[in-house]
């Protein structure tokens, strides 16, 4: 089923929804649809988050998560420590 057929249904739902294009073997899938509830709740459009990696960096900027390393959260002192 095409996204154009599902978009009206997804836009009626009260739950934020994003749909990713499965581009195996790559893990950074392109975002092909965001329903209006997702845009309303996050303030992000497809221009702000065109793919999964960009969305992750927008969603969790405090933790400094990126492709170049990882972060350890919950160290007991409210700090986040980046590894790598």
C-alpha positions as CSV (number, residue, x, y, z in Angstrom):
1,X,0.0,0.0,0.0
2,X,1.3,3.5,-0.9
3,X,2.0,6.1,1.7
4,X,-0.4,8.5,-0.1
5,X,-3.2,6.1,0.7
6,X,-2.2,5.8,4.4
7,X,-1.4,9.5,5.0
8,X,-5.0,10.6,5.7
9,X,-5.5,7.8,8.2
10,X,-2.2,8.5,10.0
11,X,-3.0,12.2,10.2
12,X,-6.3,11.4,11.9
13,X,-4.6,9.5,14.7
14,X,-3.8,11.3,18.0
15,X,-0.4,9.4,18.2
16,X,2.7,10.9,16.7
17,X,3.9,8.6,13.8
18,X,6.9,8.6,11.5
19,X,7.4,6.1,8.7
20,X,10.9,5.1,7.6
21,X,12.0,3.7,4.3
22,X,13.7,0.4,4.7
23,X,17.0,0.7,2.9
24,X,18.8,-2.4,4.1
25,X,21.7,-2.9,4.7
26,X,21.9,0.8,5.9
27,X,20.7,1.6,9.4
28,X,20.1,5.3,8.7
29,X,16.7,5.0,7.1
30,X,15.1,8.0,5.3
31,X,11.9,9.4,7.0
32,X,9.2,9.2,4.3
33,X,6.3,10.4,6.4
34,X,5.5,12.3,9.6
35,X,1.9,12.7,10.6
36,X,0.6,16.1,11.8
37,X,0.6,15.1,15.4
38,X,4.3,14.3,15.3
39,X,5.0,17.7,13.8
40,X,2.7,19.4,16.3
41,X,4.4,17.7,19.3
42,X,8.0,18.0,18.2
43,X,7.9,21.1,16.0
44,X,10.1,19.2,13.5
45,X,9.4,18.8,9.9
46,X,10.9,16.5,7.3
47,X,13.4,19.2,6.5
48,X,14.6,19.2,10.2
49,X,14.8,15.4,10.4
50,X,15.2,13.9,7.0
51,X,16.5,10.6,8.3
52,X,16.8,8.4,11.4
53,X,20.2,9.6,12.5
54,X,19.3,13.3,12.2
55,X,16.1,12.6,14.2
56,X,18.1,10.9,16.9
57,X,20.5,13.8,17.2
58,X,17.5,16.2,17.4
59,X,15.7,14.1,19.9
60,X,18.6,13.5,22.3
61,X,21.0,16.4,22.0
62,X,21.8,16.5,25.7
63,X,23.5,13.1,25.6
64,X,25.7,14.0,22.7
65,X,24.9,10.8,20.9
66,X,26.3,10.6,17.4
67,X,27.9,8.2,15.0
68,X,31.4,8.9,16.3
69,X,30.8,7.6,19.8
70,X,28.4,6.4,22.5
71,X,27.2,7.8,25.7
72,X,26.7,6.4,29.2
73,X,23.6,7.6,30.9
74,X,22.5,7.2,34.5
75,X,25.9,7.3,36.1
76,X,24.4,8.2,39.5
77,X,25.5,11.8,39.5
78,X,23.2,13.2,36.9
79,X,26.1,13.4,34.4
80,X,26.4,11.9,31.0
81,X,29.8,10.6,30.0
82,X,30.7,10.2,26.3
83,X,32.8,7.3,25.2
84,X,34.7,7.4,22.0
